[in-house]
Amino acid sequence: MSASTPPFGKILIANRGEIALRVIRACRELGVKTVAVYSQCDANALHVRFADEAVCIGPPAARQSYLNIPRVLSAAEITGADAVHPGYGFLAENADFARAVTEMGMTFIGPDTKNLRVFGDKLSAKDAARAAGLPLLEGSPGPVGTIDEALTIARKVGYPIILKAAAGGGGKGMRVVEDDDQLRRIFELTRTEALASFGNGDVFIERYLREPRHIEVQVAGDKYGAAIHVGERDCSMQRRHQKIIEEAPAPGLSESLRGRIREAAARLVASTGYHTVGTCEFLVEGEEFFFLEVNPRIQVEHCVTEEVSGIDLIQLQIRLAAGEPMPLRQEDVRLDGHAIEARVNAEDPWRFTPCPGQITGYHAPGGLGIRIDSAVCEGAWIQPYYDSMVAKIIAWGPTREIALSRLGRAMDEAVVEGVKTTLPLHRELLRCEEFATGRFSTKTLEVWLARRAAEGSTSG
Ligand code: MV4
């Protein structure tokens, strides 16, 4: 992307941490001025220091600062921002926020309310996917209202099934059900919880896959109907729905399956008039793939796609929001080599309990093929109020083997003192057989952790 006319004059970034810094970097290269917002405990944070302007929006608790819509909007108004970038998490998928930004005459850099209506709800997303001819798992065609209806569908689909809240996300509001009795016990409970947690009590049924791979496709659409995909990522290495390693391309997919998934994702985006960057999520089992949902935002793991495509996805997202036509045709998207990202969190590496505190010593690895996206430095504080991510360490290589070797070397080189981190976990995991061979599923990490605990390993 060339340094042509800046798409906006000034963008307010309604986020913190590495993603706020990532957006600031994109804006710098686009010639766009930036406004950071920060809570009282983030006054010395790097996103505040690197932005052109910064506004304090309240106390540390997210509800009173980064999630407080009137305060974020006031900051945008007094600084004269003409667009708002929400990053991920916080207000990124909040329809009220997107609408309020637009009603104030600014541009929301993300899905509009129409896109959010389709993809904010898993059932309407599945309707759109069905209409576009994407493969779906068998299950209820819509919300299931009564236990009798649930039992009928479950018996037809065959157990195990999974009950999902239409408005759920991040693994919340889902329950695996093995038989009629269990379904009778938890059906109403799941509905009540969905209503209480998401303000929407709709639940639906799907056939449950026990050991799928989680494959997602990066997509982008413009306001004039053009849509492209930027290849897929494998995000199967997760624990309790927290991704810890992601890579692009997905290892070991047949060329036919890889092509069909990518093409399906682009087709869905084109058919729905989706006009920002986003991710289509799929489950893969054998040579089959099934559409799950769309994440209408930039994601933590977008970096691995940037590394193999050379496309700055944040700049692309900003240009598309400004109404520029898609700058790339599908054939201009050339994917090269392999990238793997490890998320380093300030957590006990084996218990995964958060470990806030001050970083007293810090050394970021470097060298050929290594990229670090982080907003910490020596003396920085990991706050108890927010996500505990310290850094994303991303390795690129011409082959998966070389990327993996570089990532392992970078992990050994990284130093974070003062707080516990997941670095010791990564150092072991990257060298385990399942990871080396690329044959893993969404179950692998939990199984590996359980086996490791049973063997009484003491390292780390
Ligand atoms: C599933 C599934 C198996 N079968 N749906 C978890 C997050 C949400 N986006 C969808 N999820 C799942 N849906 C059916 N029908 C298994 C999961 C799942 C999972 C998916 C992706 C990555 C990690 C996961 C870990 C556990 C369960």
Residues whose N, C-alpha, C, O or C-beta is under 5 A from the ligand:
A	BS01	MV4	L137 I162 G170 G171 E206 R207 Y208 L209 H214 C235 Q238 T442
